[in-house]
Every structure is written in C-alpha cells, then in structure tokens.
Amino acid sequence: MDLKIRDANDSDRNLVLKFCKNTFSWGDYIEHVWRFWLSEGHLFLAEKQSPLGICHAFYSKDQIWIEGIRVNPNFRRQNIASKLIKHAETIGKEKNLSFSYMLIDTENFESLSMANSLNYQIFQTWNFYSLEPKINLHHNVIFAKSLNRELYPQYVKSWRWLPIDDEMLASFFEESRIVKSCTDENSVAIITDSEHFDRTLIVTLFSKSDDSVLDVVSFLQNFGIEKNYERIQILTKEKLPTFDSLEYKISFHLMKKFLV
Ligand SMILES: CC(C)(COP(=O)(O)OP(=O)(O)OC[C@H]1O[C@@H](n2cnc3c(N)ncnc32)[C@H](O)[C@@H]1OP(=O)(O)O)[C@@H](O)C(=O)NCCC(=O)NCCS
C-alpha cells in the first residue's frame, strides 16, 4: 500500500500519541501541542493502513517553521519523514516562501543526518538554559523603546524562531517586552509567554558581556517571581556566566534551507 500524506484530524490523536510517548529520554511533548497545532492547521500525517508519522508546519511571511517530526520507530528509514517534510516544503514553495527552518538537538544525529539529506544546513547554534524565579533586586535594566533589527533579527515564540518585523517590534515596545541592560555594553532580552505551557516565560537573550547579561538575568529572575511564573526558559547563542539557579540544559542547531 502506498504512503499517503494528508492533514491530520482529531480522530488520529490516539493512534499518533501511541508512537509519540517515549520518543526522547524525557518522553515527548506532542500530546501538549496536538490541539494547538490542529487548530493552527498544517499538521501533516503520513499513513498506510494507520498513521505512521507526523510533522507540523507553521508558515509565516517568508519562512516555513517545521516542527514535531515523528516517525513510528517500527517504520523508520522508509523515507516517511522525508516525504512529510517535502510535502510541507511544497506548500511553502506554492506560497513563494524563501526559507525553511527546523530546530534539532545537537546530539540528535539521526535527525541531523535526515536534515542534511534534505539539504538543510546548520545556520546557528542556540543554548537552552532554565532559570528559577526568585526575588532578586540586583538588576539594572530599562525597557527598550528602540532596537536595531539588524543586530536582533529574530526572536523565539513558543520554540519557533521567527523574524522580527516592524509591527511586532511596535507591539513589543508597547507591551514592555524588551529589556536592555544599563551597563555599557547592552545585553537584550525579548520576553514572551509560552502559548502551550502555563506560567512559562520564554526569553530570547542576546548577551554582550557577562556583567550586562547578569543585569538582565537578575531582572528576569525577579520578574518571574513577581509575575508568578513557574519556570523561565532562556534561549541564547552565547554561553552564559555561572549564576545562582541558571542551569544549562541542551544546545540546538537551527537548520536552514533555501527553498528557491
Ligand atoms: C529522525 C526521524 C524523524 C527520521 O525519520 P525517518 O522516516 O526514519 O527518516 P527517513 O527515512 O526520511 O530518512 C531520510 C535520510 O535521513 C538519514 N537518516 C534517517 N535516520 C537515520 C539514522 N537513524 N541514522 C543515520 N541516518 C539516518 C538517512 O540519510 C536517510 O536516508 P537513507 O535511509 O536512504 O540512508 C525519526 O528517526 C524519528 O522519528 N526520530 C525521533 C524523533 C525526532 O528525533 N524527530 C526530529 C526532531 S527535530
């Protein structure tokens, strides 16, 4: 029987979640995002008699964000992931989008090899840190009212790396979502709420020096407790200095492909 790719629907949920439970050593997150992805659309499913793989695509102005690629362990190395990704790319090309991105754990060699086989290249490498919300009054920051977009071209929204456009920047300023250190060399944080997990802050951090980044990290820690967040997730290209409850977790390659 030929492999068919179609949009997933809610009746696929249980069969899909069966093979998306123990994907990684810590489990998987697909069950938490399933409804959200379904309502956004472009949740693709590969099936023969039953579902064998999924991936979700998020199309924005000039890029595709591909996420949640999962293939049933009993059906791997049969080009199922490749076909799902090519399906997502075909729709992106129809929309005249220029780039496609995905995020892969630097230790996930199977997935990196799959991405390479589809002509994705490592574009950037990002580090993920967690920070515990706590009272901390040793910060020295301001809410930014201007930002050079050439220096800060993208931010992380619910674990998607998206370009910052003028409209978004204006809303960030209005909602006081950009924090700058007052120390000479400005480190900058862009603060967002997770759309999938309650009380979770997701921060894109650009570090210019240890002193200035610690101003920002101290502010984030205090902001977290004041606003009743449970966890703070920090994504940064830099290596951060040692600090209180700041914990390095894992690194990811941001993989990029030109579609044209
Ligand atoms: C990574 C994953 C999605 C690949 O799915 P798949 O359907 O087996 O991949 P494909 O058959 O399309 O592989 C295409 C190519 O990728 C490479 N590749 C895929 N799996 C590989 C592996 N285990 N080891 C080495 N290379 C591999 C190969 O070049 C392969 O081509 P080949 O089989 O002709 O040599 C699957 O292993 C999986 O679900 N892993 C767990 C979830 C995960 O890591 N998702 C990605 C998160 S970003």
The ligand as an SDF file (V2000), in Angstrom:
LIG
                    3D

 48 50  0  0  0  0  0  0  0  0999 V2000
   14.5560   11.4950   12.7450 C   0  0  0  0  0  0  0  0  0  0  0  0
   13.3260   10.7410   12.2090 C   0  0  0  0  0  0  0  0  0  0  0  0
   12.1530   11.6950   12.1050 C   0  0  0  0  0  0  0  0  0  0  0  0
   13.7060   10.2320   10.7970 C   0  0  0  0  0  0  0  0  0  0  0  0
   12.5600    9.6090   10.2350 O   0  0  0  0  0  0  0  0  0  0  0  0
   12.6780    8.5370    9.0590 P   0  0  0  0  0  0  0  0  0  0  0  0
   11.3350    8.4180    8.4100 O   0  0  0  0  0  0  0  0  0  0  0  0
   13.3130    7.3150    9.5630 O   0  0  0  0  0  0  0  0  0  0  0  0
   13.7070    9.2820    8.0840 O   0  0  0  0  0  0  0  0  0  0  0  0
   13.8960    8.9930    6.5190 P   0  0  0  0  0  0  0  0  0  0  0  0
   13.6520    7.5520    6.2210 O   0  0  0  0  0  0  0  0  0  0  0  0
   13.1170   10.0010    5.7470 O   0  0  0  0  0  0  0  0  0  0  0  0
   15.4620    9.2770    6.4000 O   0  0  0  0  0  0  0  0  0  0  0  0
   15.9950   10.0260    5.3320 C   0  0  0  0  0  0  0  0  0  0  0  0
   17.5180   10.0200    5.4550 C   0  0  0  0  0  0  0  0  0  0  0  0
   17.9040   10.5880    6.7230 O   0  0  0  0  0  0  0  0  0  0  0  0
   19.0760    9.9000    7.2180 C   0  0  0  0  0  0  0  0  0  0  0  0
   18.7110    9.1310    8.4330 N   0  0  0  0  0  0  0  0  0  0  0  0
   17.4660    8.9210    8.9400 C   0  0  0  0  0  0  0  0  0  0  0  0
   17.5410    8.1740   10.0610 N   0  0  0  0  0  0  0  0  0  0  0  0
   18.8430    7.9010   10.2600 C   0  0  0  0  0  0  0  0  0  0  0  0
   19.5610    7.1470   11.2340 C   0  0  0  0  0  0  0  0  0  0  0  0
   18.9160    6.5240   12.2260 N   0  0  0  0  0  0  0  0  0  0  0  0
   20.9030    7.0820   11.1340 N   0  0  0  0  0  0  0  0  0  0  0  0
   21.5560    7.6880   10.1450 C   0  0  0  0  0  0  0  0  0  0  0  0
   20.9400    8.4160    9.1630 N   0  0  0  0  0  0  0  0  0  0  0  0
   19.6010    8.5000    9.2190 C   0  0  0  0  0  0  0  0  0  0  0  0
   19.4920    8.9540    6.1200 C   0  0  0  0  0  0  0  0  0  0  0  0
   20.3350    9.6700    5.2470 O   0  0  0  0  0  0  0  0  0  0  0  0
   18.1680    8.6470    5.4530 C   0  0  0  0  0  0  0  0  0  0  0  0
   18.2780    8.2040    4.1400 O   0  0  0  0  0  0  0  0  0  0  0  0
   18.6010    6.6280    3.8730 P   0  0  0  0  0  0  0  0  0  0  0  0
   17.6670    5.8220    4.7200 O   0  0  0  0  0  0  0  0  0  0  0  0
   18.3440    6.4840    2.3920 O   0  0  0  0  0  0  0  0  0  0  0  0
   20.0360    6.4290    4.2630 O   0  0  0  0  0  0  0  0  0  0  0  0
   12.9780    9.5140   13.0900 C   0  0  0  0  0  0  0  0  0  0  0  0
   14.1500    8.8060   13.3780 O   0  0  0  0  0  0  0  0  0  0  0  0
   12.3000    9.8930   14.3890 C   0  0  0  0  0  0  0  0  0  0  0  0
   11.0700    9.9620   14.4880 O   0  0  0  0  0  0  0  0  0  0  0  0
   13.1100   10.1620   15.4260 N   0  0  0  0  0  0  0  0  0  0  0  0
   12.6060   10.5740   16.7370 C   0  0  0  0  0  0  0  0  0  0  0  0
   12.0180   11.9520   16.7000 C   0  0  0  0  0  0  0  0  0  0  0  0
   12.9870   13.0020   16.2420 C   0  0  0  0  0  0  0  0  0  0  0  0
   14.1720   12.9950   16.5540 O   0  0  0  0  0  0  0  0  0  0  0  0
   12.4440   13.9690   15.4940 N   0  0  0  0  0  0  0  0  0  0  0  0
   13.1640   15.0530   14.9560 C   0  0  0  0  0  0  0  0  0  0  0  0
   13.2090   16.1320   15.9340 C   0  0  0  0  0  0  0  0  0  0  0  0
   13.8170   17.5820   15.1170 S   0  0  0  0  0  0  0  0  0  0  0  0
  1  2  1  0
  2  3  1  0
  2  4  1  0
  2 36  1  0
  4  5  1  0
  5  6  1  0
  6  7  2  0
  6  8  1  0
  6  9  1  0
  9 10  1  0
 10 11  2  0
 10 12  1  0
 10 13  1  0
 13 14  1  0
 14 15  1  0
 15 16  1  0
 15 30  1  0
 16 17  1  0
 17 18  1  0
 17 28  1  0
 18 19  1  0
 18 27  1  0
 19 20  2  0
 20 21  1  0
 21 22  1  0
 21 27  2  0
 22 23  1  0
 22 24  2  0
 24 25  1  0
 25 26  2  0
 26 27  1  0
 28 29  1  0
 28 30  1  0
 30 31  1  0
 31 32  1  0
 32 33  2  0
 32 34  1  0
 32 35  1  0
 36 37  1  0
 36 38  1  0
 38 39  2  0
 38 40  1  0
 40 41  1  0
 41 42  1  0
 42 43  1  0
 43 44  2  0
 43 45  1  0
 45 46  1  0
 46 47  1  0
 47 48  1  0
M  END
$$$$
